[in-house]
Amino acid sequence: MSELLELFSEFGTVETDVPLSKMTTLRIGGCASYVVYPENTLGLDALMHVILERGIPYKVIGKGSNLLCSDRRFDGVIIRLDRFDDFFFMNDALVAQAGCSIIALSYQAMKNGLSGLEFASGIPATVGGVTFMNAGAYRSSVSEIIDGVFIYRDGRYEWLDNKDCRFGYRSSIFQSHPDWIIVAVRFLLKKSEVNEIRELMDSRRERRMKSQPLNMPSAGSVFRNPDDIPAWKLIEGIGYRGRRIGDAMVSDKHVNFIVNAGNARAEDFLELVNEIKDQVEEKYHVRLHMEVERFNW
Ligand SMILES: Cc1cc2nc3c(=O)[nH]c(=O)nc-3n(C[C@H](O)[C@H](O)[C@H](O)COP(=O)(O)OP(=O)(O)OC[C@H]3O[C@@H](n4cnc5c(N)ncnc54)[C@H](O)[C@@H]3O)c2cc1C
């Protein structure tokens, strides 16, 4: 057993040579040398000491639902906080560890008669991932219900207030500090009727099922919406519905989704993205920006 493998195994579960295609919803990506699932906050702290001391590249990932990983090997450590899945309710607050599924939490909140997470009940993501992205839907975003974020940075744990997180449209301070790790989040919810919450969640789910290609691997919306026009209208306008490069294909159900229609390569996906950007710019003089994050290029 290699020295690193032996060392990492002290802090949690370790896997070696794991394809990122197995850890992302797009099902694209080369092998990662190590995937570590720290057992708890002490394990994470010990792991980070080793990683930082030795200058090993690392990346925390949640459900990998916003990532386009290259097909190259990642010679580093992927940290997964799947073991950080505890949560508790305290009056109207919900405190959840970063590895919790936001879909599962939205159902728990509903059962407790707490409203605020309905919009997130169809986002296939973790608490860490939605906070990093300030994910949102139906004119709501997660920053509106975040009271505080518990993070690990520079070798210590601390709480940040909502305003410290500098949330904006699909953005947060965490995007400019990829070395920080989101460990837990405190949400402030509102008391409401269970049936009302359930109805809203059901209608949201129906809307998603009608409008999104949920039966195919994707990373959700590929492009951020420009200020005055939704990205899908621009993509529709250049006639790209169903356009395909290799197995990367603009969904014919939702044109801001690019799906993996088989064994898409990362390069195919990116080539299609770049074509769309260029065509949209030529026709509408608007430059689209990716919402999906490129990793390990
Ligand atoms: C079918 C589908 C529907 C979607 N619908 C929506 C939607 O309605 N609204 C929306 O906003 N998005 C949507 N998305 C996109 C995606 O789910 C979000 O961007 C989500 O926030 C990503 O969460 P994740 O846990 O999968 O994070 P990942 O994709 O694993 O990671 C995203 C980024 O967050 C960072 N990160 C993750 N966890 C941590 C942590 N604990 N600490 C520090 N950094 C961390 C990663 O390093 C990475 O940079 C959708 C995606 C799919 C596939």
The ligand as a Gaussian input file, in Angstrom:
#p B3LYP/6-31G(d) Opt

LIG

0 1
 C      -30.871000      18.007000     -13.641000
 C      -30.208000      19.209000     -13.008000
 C      -30.982000      20.278000     -12.586000
 C      -30.378000      21.401000     -12.008000
 N      -31.181000      22.421000     -11.608000
 C      -30.611000      23.501000     -11.042000
 C      -31.429000      24.596000     -10.596000
 O      -32.658000      24.576000     -10.669000
 N      -30.804000      25.674000     -10.064000
 C      -29.454000      25.737000      -9.921000
 O      -28.948000      26.757000      -9.415000
 N      -28.663000      24.721000     -10.330000
 C      -29.199000      23.610000     -10.882000
 N      -28.401000      22.577000     -11.308000
 C      -26.927000      22.700000     -11.191000
 C      -26.316000      22.132000      -9.885000
 O      -27.179000      21.199000      -9.281000
 C      -25.995000      23.253000      -8.901000
 O      -25.022000      24.135000      -9.426000
 C      -25.535000      22.755000      -7.526000
 O      -25.361000      23.872000      -6.705000
 C      -24.227000      21.923000      -7.557000
 O      -24.135000      21.216000      -6.323000
 P      -23.219000      19.934000      -6.125000
 O      -23.356000      19.502000      -4.707000
 O      -23.511000      18.901000      -7.147000
 O      -21.804000      20.559000      -6.340000
 P      -20.648000      20.083000      -7.352000
 O      -21.158000      20.157000      -8.753000
 O      -20.079000      18.811000      -6.862000
 O      -19.588000      21.251000      -7.119000
 C      -19.858000      22.551000      -7.602000
 C      -18.812000      23.496000      -6.991000
 O      -19.049000      23.589000      -5.593000
 C      -17.850000      23.299000      -4.883000
 N      -18.227000      22.623000      -3.640000
 C      -19.109000      21.600000      -3.480000
 N      -19.194000      21.270000      -2.182000
 C      -18.352000      22.086000      -1.518000
 C      -17.991000      22.237000      -0.137000
 N      -18.508000      21.457000       0.807000
 N      -17.082000      23.174000       0.179000
 C      -16.531000      23.980000      -0.769000
 N      -16.830000      23.881000      -2.088000
 C      -17.734000      22.955000      -2.438000
 C      -17.059000      22.368000      -5.796000
 O      -15.671000      22.411000      -5.508000
 C      -17.379000      22.978000      -7.149000
 O      -16.506000      24.064000      -7.385000
 C      -28.968000      21.436000     -11.866000
 C      -28.196000      20.352000     -12.271000
 C      -28.800000      19.242000     -12.837000
 C      -27.941000      18.080000     -13.259000

